[in-house]
Amino acid sequence: MTVDELFDEWERAWSGRDPARFEPLCAPGFQYEDPLTAEPLLGPAALAGHAQQLLRAFPDARLNRTGERLHGGAFACAPCKLLGTHREALGGLAPTGRFVVVHAVVYAELKDGLLLRARVFFDVHDAGVQLGVFPRPGTAGHRALLMLRGFGLRG
C-alpha cells in the first residue's frame, strides 16, 4: 500500500463511520494521539472507540484531504480537514448545532507500510470558537477574556 493509499483509507475510516476499517491500517503496537486524548491510545480498537465518540457528536463528519502528503523514510504527514455539525454531547459540551471546519495535520511513523504511530495536530481553540465555547477574536468578550488572563487590551 502506498502512502497515498494508506491516508486515503485513513480518511475513509473516519468518514465511513466503520471502526473496523482502522484495523488493517495499523501495525502491531500502534499508538494514536490528538489534542482530545489525555494520553496515547494503544491499538486500533482504542482508536475506533475514540472515533465512535467523535462521530456520535458529529454524525455528518467527514475527513477530507487538503494538500499533498509528504513522506520520506519511516515518516509521513497528511494535511486534512474535518467537517461536521455538532449534534450530540461530547464530553461535557452540550450539542451546539454548529457546523465546524477543523484543519489538521496527521504526522505518522510507518512500519512495513502501515501506521505505527499517528499524531493529529489541530487548533483546539479555533474549534472552540467555532462551537461558541470561546468568544470570537476582536469581540468585547474576547477582550474581556484577555484582560482576565492578564494580557490587557488589544486593538
Secondary structure, 3 states (H helix, E strand, C coil): CCHHHHHHHHHHHHHCCCHHHCHHHEEEEEEEECCCCCCCEECHHHHHHHHHHHHHHCCCCEEEECCCCEEECCEEEEEEEEEEECCCCECCECCCCCEEEEEEEEEEEEECCEEEEEEEEECHHHHHHHHCCCCCCCCHHHHHHHHHCCCCCCC
